[in-house]
């Protein structure tokens, strides 16, 4: 519900606050943003980016989550948020504070590129956080996210533009398989607040990448994250999560359809290549979950 997050929002045209006015949000300068009937609000300046998830991509992601294929990732995110990852076998960063978990109920949890909101909803439920804010550039995703949890508000926003959130408003920010404008992420994080980033490893969906021609993942992304944030955020913990699933051809089609490759691949060609896979096919998932703390 937007009422849980309004106090943390700002006008995309520079005003520092927004207030609910009937079925709209208004800023002191008179800018008005209508709340969609599905419960989200657009704070975009201009159109959604061309790379925004399509309704078909969002529906595919919902189906993959419902099938339980991302359950290990959900569990790893909750462990990272609650500060229990070191007991689950992760590599703790050198010099990190062993008492990384605060044990306190977070106020605002923000997910940048939240999609339909399933990861954020799980974290809200696990931590009892007061409110969650799902940001995404896809209208289809925001429609789903707005109804993902009673304490979750959804906002249409571009991750590469200034985020419509007050300085230091967030007790936790999550970025899961999504773009990240790190200067903006740090701006909205409260001092000593946590950033949790989940990114695919180079061998994520390896057999599908090789056989279907999916987009490849660059190696070294976690180390690059540390370099970019050096001096501004301290590594707390890092864990590589690996799991396998035996997927039939319909499930493979859905997994492919939810990711960025869906923007680039010819549907007919992909279907032909999937038909040539064994059924079921063993697919490996590999994700690095990094936890950092703002200085």
N, C-alpha and C positions, 0 to 999 in steps of 0.2 A: 504494500500500500504506500502511495506517495506521501501520505501524511507522516510516515515514520522518518522520511529523509528530507523533507522540504527545508528544514532549518539548516541543512548542510549544503544546499544548492546555491549556485550563483547564476545570474543572467549571462548568457553567452556574449552579450554586447557590452559587458564591463561593469554592470551594476553588482554590488556585493551581496544582494539578497533577493529572495523570491518569497511570495506569500500566496496562499490559496485564495482564489476569488471565484467562488462558484465552481464551475467546471474548468477553470483555467488557473494558470500561475501568472502572477504579475510582478514586475519589478518596480522600484520607486520611479524610474523614468517612464513608466507606462508601457513597456514591452509586454506583450501578452502571449502566452503559450498554452494552447488548448490541450486538455487531457483527453487522449483517445478513449473511445468507449471500452477498450480492453484494459485501460488503467495505466498506461505508460504516457510519458510526455516527451516530445521532441525538443531538445535544446541544441539542435544542429544549427550552424550558420551555413545555409545552402543545402544542397542535396546530399543524400547518403553516398559514401564513396563507392566507386564501381566494384571494389573487391568485397563489399558487404555480402554476407551469406544470403542466398536466395531462400524462398519458402521451402523448396525441395531439400536444400542442404540442412535447414533447421529441422525439418521433419525426419530426415535421416539420422541426425544426431539424437533426437528424442528416442527413435527406435533402437539405436545402438545402446543408449543408456538403459532403456527398459529391458533389453536383453541381458543386462548384467556384464557386458563386455568391458566396461570401464570401471568396474567395482574396485580393483586394486588401486587405481588412481584416486578414486574418491577417498579410500581409506588412508592413502599416503598424504593427501592434502589435509585431512583432519588431524593426522598425527603431527604434521608440520605446524599447523595452526596451534595445536594444543601443547607444542613443545615436547612431544614424546618421541620424536624421530630417532634420537640417539639410542634409545632402548630398543629400537626396531632394526638396528643393524646399519644405520647410515654412517657416513664418514663425517665426524664433527670437524668444522673448520679449525685450523690451528689458531690458538689464542682466543677462541670463542668462549663466552661466558657459559659455564655448564648449567647454570640456572636460567636457561633461555626462556622457559615458559613463565608467564606472569601469574597463572592461576586465577586471573581476574576475568570477569565477564567483559568482553569487548563492547564498546559503544557502537561505532559504525564500522562495518566491514564493506569494502568496495571491491568489486571485481570488474576489471577492465577487459572488455571483450567477453562478456559473460555468456553469450549465446542464449539458450533458453533458460538459464539460471539454475541448472541442476546442481552444479558444484557449490555455488553460493548458498543455495537452500540447504544442502547437506551440512555446510559449515555453520550456518545459523542454528540449525537444529542441534548440532553437537555441542556448540559453545554457549548457547543461550544468548548470543549477542543481541543487543537492543534493536539493531536495524541493519539491513543489508541494502546496498545500492548496486544494481546491475547496470553497467554501461555497455552499449553495443551500437554499432552503426547499421544494424539490420532491423527493419521494422518487424519482420517475421519473428526474429529472436526476441525483441522487446515485448511483443504480444504474449509470447509464452512465458517470459521471465516475470512479467507483471503478476502472474497468477501462480508462480512457483512456490511461494511461501507467504504466510500472512504478514511477516515483518519485512518484506522485500519490496523496494520500489525500483521501477525500471525507467531508464532514461535513454533516449536515442541520442548518441553523441559519437564524435569521431575521435578515436584514440590518438591520432596524430595532431590534433588541434588542442588548444587549451581546454582542460577538462572543466565542466561547469560545477566545480566543487570548491568550497572554501579552503583556504590554506590550513594545513595541519588538522583537517577534520577527521581523518580516518585513523582508527586504531589498528587496522589491518588492511592491506591491499593484496589482492590475488590477481595474477595474470596467468591464465592456463591456455596454452596453445594460441596465443593472441598477440597482436602488435603491442609494443610498449614504448611510450614516449617517457623515458626514465626521468627527465627533468620534471615533467608534470607529475609523475608518480611520487617523486620525493617531495614535491611541493604540497601535495594533499596529505602526506603521511605526517602524523604527529611525531614529535621527538621520541625516540626509542621505540617507535611502533615498528611492526613487522611487515616485510614484503615477502610473499611466497610466489615463486615463479616456477611453472611446470612447462618444460619444453621437450620435444621428442629427441631421442638419441638418433645417431645416423642409421642404426639398424632397426628403427621402429617400422613395423609393417614390412620387414625386409623382403619376404617372398613376393609380396604384392608390388612393392616398388620395382623389383627386378622383372617380374613377369607382365605387369600391366603398364609400366612406364610412368609411375607416379612421380611427383616432385620429390627430389632428394633433400635430405637435411644436412646442412653444413656441420662439420665436426667443430668442437671447441666452443660452442655457444655458452656453456656455463662459465668457462674461464673468461670469455669476453664480457659476460655480465659483471663479474668481479672487477675487471679492469675499468669498465665504464663507471662503476659506482665507488671505486677506490677513493677513500678519504671522505665519502659522504654516507656510506652505509657499510656495516661490517657483516661479513659472512657469519652465520650462526650454525648452519648445518646443510648438508647436501646428501641426497640419497638417489640412487638409480633404481627404479622400480621396473622389474621385468616380469612378464607373464605371457602365457600362450592361450589361445582359444582355437578350437576346431570349428571352422565356419563352413556352412554350406554356401552355394553360389549366391543365393539371395542375400545372405548376411554379408558376404564379401561386397556385393553391389552396394549395400547400405553403408558399409564402412568407407568405401571409396567415395560415395556420394556426399558424405558429411564434411570432407576435408577440402583444402584449397585446390587439390587436383581437379575437383569437379568444375572449376572455372575454366580449365584448360583442355580437358580431354574430350574427344569425340565419343558420345554415348554409344554409338554403334560399334566402334572399334573396341571400347572397353568391354562391352558385352561379349564380343567375339573372343577376346583374350580370356575373360573369366570362364567362358565355356570350355577352354582348354586346360583349366586347372583341375587337379584331382578334387574329388568331393567326398568327405569334407577335406579342407586344406588347413594345415596347421599354420597359424599366423602368430608371429611373435610381436609383442608390444614392448616398447622400451622408452621410459620417460625419466628425465632428471627433474627432481623436485628440489629447488634451492630455497633456503630461507635466509633472509638478510634483515638487519635491524638498522633503521635510520639513526644517524648520530644525533 
